Amino acid sequence: MTLAREQALRAVKSMSRTVGRLTAGSRMVPGFLIVGAQRCGTTSLFKTLAQHPGVLPPAYHKGVHYFDMDYHRGMGWYLGHFPSTSKAEAVRQQLGVRGITGESSPYYMFHPLAARRIAKDLPSVKLLVLLRDPVERAYSAHSHELARGYESESSFERALALEEERTAGERERMTANPRYASHHLQHNAYLARGRYVEQLERLEALVGRERLHVIDSDDFFADPRPSFDAVCDFLRLPRWADISFGKHNSRSRSPMSTELRARLEAHFAPHDERLTKWWGRVPSWRR
């Protein structure tokens, strides 16, 4: 994308947010959030859901990042990103069900304050979670952050060795000062983000199990139709046949060493065992 096009797009987004904020009272309230996990297929699920005629996504934004990065802007700013209630009514007349809107911000699941904010401000919202092999997730996240300039260590193994030091005390700083943004917790927590059960238990305690729907990413990509139909059922949307499935936002990378993979699998083993008990099913990477 050229610089001129990027500047034009930013200007359009800024105008859209301004207009949206002024009309927040007539905007749809999100009915679903894709809250994570990062590098687990959240973009692909969002793009798939956006094809459903009953889903009205926010304009220009897959992820608004309100509950993690921009909470200080207020609900008027947040709601300004979403379609008008009149569009939801138009969907109801067409499909017989009221349209639903939502967004995908995969930092929500891991952010120490986001879940409590979501529970407070969106008491009826449904949360979608995607999970993949945490070893692959960590390796993918390192490649992703390195390419985006948020990781200074080109060696994945070195970045893992630095994680504990980099993230020490960051959660406490964020809790003490809600405006504090932790670069390392957001971009360099490769192991911590893969300890899924800790995050799911926190979400469950705040929003309830019935508002959580967990998807195995490998199952979704291997045979997307059953997983997508289950998402539609969870969101109370009619199942829709005319959907094109694809994999988005993936990155190629060199193979991981056998020794490092074995070490990481051992690290995640007790967490995956707890996840199996919580979820009531064995995740694909442990079958």
C-alpha positions as CSV (number, residue, x, y, z in Angstrom):
1,M,0.0,0.0,0.0
2,T,1.4,3.4,-1.0
3,L,2.0,6.1,1.6
4,A,-0.7,8.3,0.0
5,R,-3.2,5.5,0.1
6,E,-2.4,4.8,3.8
7,Q,-2.9,8.5,4.7
8,A,-6.2,8.6,2.8
9,L,-7.4,5.5,4.6
10,R,-6.4,6.9,8.0
11,A,-8.4,10.1,7.1
12,V,-11.4,8.1,6.1
13,K,-11.2,6.1,9.4
14,S,-10.8,9.2,11.4
15,M,-13.9,10.8,9.8
16,S,-15.8,7.5,10.3
17,R,-15.0,7.5,14.0
18,T,-16.0,11.1,14.4
19,V,-19.4,10.6,12.8
20,G,-19.8,7.4,14.7
21,R,-19.1,9.0,18.0
22,L,-21.7,11.7,17.4
23,T,-24.3,9.1,16.5
24,A,-23.3,6.5,19.2
25,G,-26.9,6.4,20.6
26,S,-28.2,4.9,17.3
27,R,-25.4,2.4,16.9
28,M,-25.5,-1.4,17.4
29,V,-24.0,-2.8,20.5
30,P,-21.6,-5.7,19.8
31,G,-23.2,-9.1,20.3
32,F,-19.9,-11.0,19.9
33,L,-16.2,-10.5,20.4
34,I,-13.4,-12.7,19.0
35,V,-11.1,-12.3,22.0
36,G,-8.2,-14.5,21.0
37,A,-5.9,-16.2,21.1
38,Q,-3.4,-14.3,19.0
39,R,-2.1,-16.2,15.9
40,C,-4.8,-18.8,16.2
41,G,-7.0,-17.9,13.2
42,T,-9.0,-14.9,14.6
43,T,-8.6,-13.0,11.3
44,S,-9.9,-16.0,9.3
45,L,-12.9,-16.5,11.6
46,F,-13.8,-12.8,11.4
47,K,-13.6,-12.8,7.6
48,T,-15.7,-15.9,7.5
49,L,-18.3,-14.5,9.9
50,A,-18.4,-11.2,7.9
51,Q,-19.7,-13.1,4.9
52,H,-22.9,-14.1,6.8
53,P,-25.7,-11.7,5.9
54,G,-26.8,-11.6,9.5
55,V,-23.4,-10.2,10.6
56,L,-22.7,-6.5,10.3
57,P,-19.0,-5.9,10.9
58,P,-17.6,-2.5,12.0
59,A,-16.5,-0.2,9.2
60,Y,-12.8,-0.3,8.3
61,H,-11.8,-2.2,11.5
62,K,-11.5,-5.9,12.2
63,G,-10.4,-5.1,15.7
64,V,-11.2,-1.9,17.6
65,H,-9.0,-2.7,20.6
66,Y,-11.2,-0.7,22.9
67,F,-11.1,-2.9,26.0
68,D,-7.3,-3.2,25.9
69,M,-5.7,-0.1,24.4
70,D,-8.3,2.6,24.1
71,Y,-10.7,2.1,27.1
72,H,-10.0,5.7,28.2
73,R,-11.9,7.0,25.1
74,G,-15.3,5.9,26.4
75,M,-18.2,3.8,25.2
76,G,-19.4,6.6,22.8
77,W,-16.1,6.3,20.9
78,Y,-16.4,2.5,20.9
79,L,-20.0,2.3,19.7
80,G,-19.2,4.8,17.0
81,H,-17.3,2.0,15.1
82,F,-20.4,-0.1,14.6
83,P,-23.3,0.0,12.2
84,S,-26.6,1.8,12.9
85,T,-29.5,0.0,14.5
86,S,-31.5,0.6,11.3
87,K,-29.2,-1.8,9.5
88,A,-29.9,-4.5,12.1
89,E,-33.6,-4.0,11.6
90,A,-33.1,-4.3,7.8
91,V,-31.4,-7.7,8.4
92,R,-34.3,-8.8,10.6
93,Q,-36.8,-8.0,7.9
94,Q,-34.7,-10.0,5.4
95,L,-33.7,-13.0,7.4
96,G,-36.2,-13.1,10.2
97,V,-33.4,-12.6,12.8
98,R,-32.0,-9.4,14.1
99,G,-28.5,-8.6,12.7
100,I,-25.5,-8.9,15.0
101,T,-22.2,-7.0,15.0
102,G,-18.9,-7.7,16.7
103,E,-15.2,-7.3,16.4
104,S,-11.9,-9.3,16.7
105,S,-9.2,-8.0,19.1
106,P,-7.1,-11.0,20.1
107,Y,-5.3,-9.2,22.9
108,Y,-8.6,-9.1,24.9
109,M,-8.2,-12.6,26.1
110,F,-4.7,-12.1,27.5
111,H,-4.9,-8.4,28.6
112,P,-5.2,-8.3,32.5
113,L,-8.0,-5.7,32.5
114,A,-10.0,-6.4,29.4
115,A,-12.1,-9.2,30.6
116,R,-13.4,-7.3,33.6
117,R,-14.2,-4.3,31.4
118,I,-16.0,-6.5,28.9
119,A,-18.1,-8.1,31.6
120,K,-19.0,-4.6,33.0
121,D,-19.8,-2.8,29.7
122,L,-21.2,-5.6,27.6
123,P,-23.1,-7.9,30.0
124,S,-24.8,-9.9,27.3
125,V,-21.9,-10.2,24.7
126,K,-20.8,-13.6,23.6
127,L,-17.1,-14.4,23.4
128,L,-15.4,-16.5,20.7
129,V,-12.0,-18.1,21.5
130,L,-9.7,-19.9,19.0
131,L,-6.9,-22.2,20.2
132,R,-4.1,-23.9,18.4
133,D,-1.0,-25.8,19.4
134,P,0.7,-23.4,21.8
135,V,4.2,-24.4,20.5
136,E,3.2,-23.4,17.0
137,R,1.3,-20.3,18.3
138,A,4.5,-19.1,20.1
139,Y,6.7,-19.7,17.0
140,S,4.2,-17.9,14.8
141,A,3.8,-15.0,17.2
142,H,7.6,-14.5,17.2
143,S,7.8,-14.4,13.4
144,H,4.8,-12.0,13.4
145,E,6.2,-9.6,15.9
146,L,9.6,-9.7,14.4
147,A,8.2,-8.8,10.9
148,R,6.2,-5.9,12.4
149,G,9.1,-4.5,14.3
150,Y,7.9,-5.3,17.8
151,E,10.5,-7.9,18.5
152,S,14.3,-7.1,18.5
153,E,15.5,-10.6,18.9
154,S,15.7,-12.6,15.6
155,S,16.4,-15.8,17.5
156,F,13.1,-17.4,18.8
157,E,15.1,-19.2,21.5
158,R,16.7,-16.0,22.7
159,A,13.3,-14.2,22.8
160,L,11.9,-17.1,24.9
161,A,14.8,-16.8,27.3
162,L,14.1,-13.1,27.8
163,E,10.3,-13.4,28.3
164,E,10.2,-13.8,32.0
165,E,12.6,-10.8,32.5
166,R,10.8,-8.7,30.0
167,T,7.3,-9.3,31.4
168,A,8.1,-9.3,35.1
169,G,5.8,-6.9,37.0
170,E,4.0,-5.7,33.9
171,R,0.6,-7.0,34.9
172,E,0.9,-5.3,38.3
173,R,1.9,-2.0,36.6
174,M,-1.1,-2.2,34.3
175,T,-3.5,-3.0,37.2
176,A,-2.0,-0.1,39.2
177,N,-2.2,2.3,36.2
178,P,-4.9,1.4,33.6
179,R,-3.4,3.8,31.1
180,Y,-0.1,2.0,31.2
181,A,0.6,0.0,28.0
182,S,3.0,-2.9,28.3
183,H,4.9,-3.4,25.1
184,H,6.4,-6.7,26.3
185,L,3.2,-8.2,27.6
186,Q,1.4,-7.4,24.4
187,H,4.1,-8.4,21.9
188,N,6.7,-10.7,23.6
189,A,4.7,-13.0,25.9
190,Y,5.2,-16.1,23.8
191,L,4.8,-18.7,26.4
192,A,2.3,-17.0,28.7
193,R,-0.2,-16.4,25.9
194,G,-0.1,-20.2,25.2
195,R,-1.2,-21.1,28.7
196,Y,-4.8,-21.0,27.6
197,V,-6.5,-22.5,30.5
198,E,-5.5,-19.6,32.8
199,Q,-7.1,-17.1,30.5
200,L,-10.2,-19.2,30.0
201,E,-10.7,-19.7,33.7
202,R,-10.5,-15.9,34.2
203,L,-13.0,-15.3,31.4
204,E,-15.4,-17.9,32.8
205,A,-15.2,-16.3,36.3
206,L,-16.2,-12.9,34.9
207,V,-18.7,-13.7,32.1
208,G,-19.9,-17.2,32.7
209,R,-19.2,-20.4,30.8
210,E,-22.4,-20.2,28.8
211,R,-21.2,-17.0,27.0
212,L,-17.9,-18.7,26.0
213,H,-17.5,-20.7,22.8
214,V,-14.1,-22.3,22.2
215,I,-12.9,-23.4,18.8
216,D,-10.0,-25.7,18.0
217,S,-8.2,-23.9,15.1
218,D,-6.8,-27.0,13.6
219,D,-10.3,-28.6,13.4
220,F,-11.6,-25.3,12.0
221,F,-9.1,-25.2,9.1
222,A,-9.2,-28.9,8.4
223,D,-13.0,-29.1,8.2
224,P,-14.4,-25.6,8.6
225,R,-18.1,-26.2,8.0
226,P,-19.0,-28.0,11.3
227,S,-17.0,-25.5,13.3
228,F,-18.6,-22.6,11.6
229,D,-22.1,-24.0,11.9
230,A,-21.4,-24.4,15.7
231,V,-20.4,-20.7,15.8
232,C,-23.7,-19.8,14.0
233,D,-25.7,-21.8,16.5
234,F,-23.9,-20.2,19.4
235,L,-24.6,-16.7,18.1
236,R,-28.2,-17.7,17.2
237,L,-27.7,-17.1,13.5
238,P,-29.2,-19.2,10.8
239,R,-26.7,-21.6,9.3
240,W,-25.6,-20.2,5.9
241,A,-24.5,-22.3,3.0
242,D,-22.9,-19.6,0.8
243,I,-19.7,-19.1,2.8
244,S,-16.2,-19.2,1.4
245,F,-13.6,-20.5,3.8
246,G,-10.0,-19.4,3.7
247,K,-6.8,-19.0,5.8
248,H,-5.7,-15.4,6.3
249,N,-2.8,-13.6,7.9
250,S,-0.5,-16.6,7.9
251,R,3.3,-16.3,7.6
252,S,5.9,-18.8,6.3
253,R,8.9,-19.6,8.5
254,S,11.7,-22.1,8.8
255,P,11.2,-25.3,10.8
256,M,11.7,-25.3,14.5
257,S,14.5,-27.6,15.9
258,T,13.3,-30.9,17.3
259,E,15.0,-30.3,20.6
260,L,13.3,-26.9,21.1
261,R,9.9,-28.3,20.1
262,A,10.2,-31.1,22.6
263,R,11.2,-28.7,25.4
264,L,8.2,-26.4,24.6
265,E,5.8,-29.4,24.4
266,A,7.0,-30.4,27.9
267,H,6.5,-26.9,29.2
268,F,2.9,-26.8,27.9
269,A,2.0,-30.4,28.9
270,P,0.5,-29.6,32.4
271,H,-1.3,-26.6,31.1
272,D,-2.8,-28.6,28.2
273,E,-3.9,-31.3,30.7
274,R,-5.8,-28.7,32.7
275,L,-7.2,-27.3,29.5
276,T,-8.5,-30.8,28.5
277,K,-10.3,-31.1,31.9
278,W,-11.8,-27.6,31.6
279,W,-12.8,-28.0,27.9
280,G,-14.1,-31.5,28.2
281,R,-12.2,-32.6,25.1
282,V,-8.7,-33.3,24.1
283,P,-7.2,-30.5,21.9
284,S,-6.1,-31.5,18.4
285,W,-2.4,-31.0,19.2
286,R,-2.6,-33.6,22.0
287,R,-4.6,-36.3,20.2
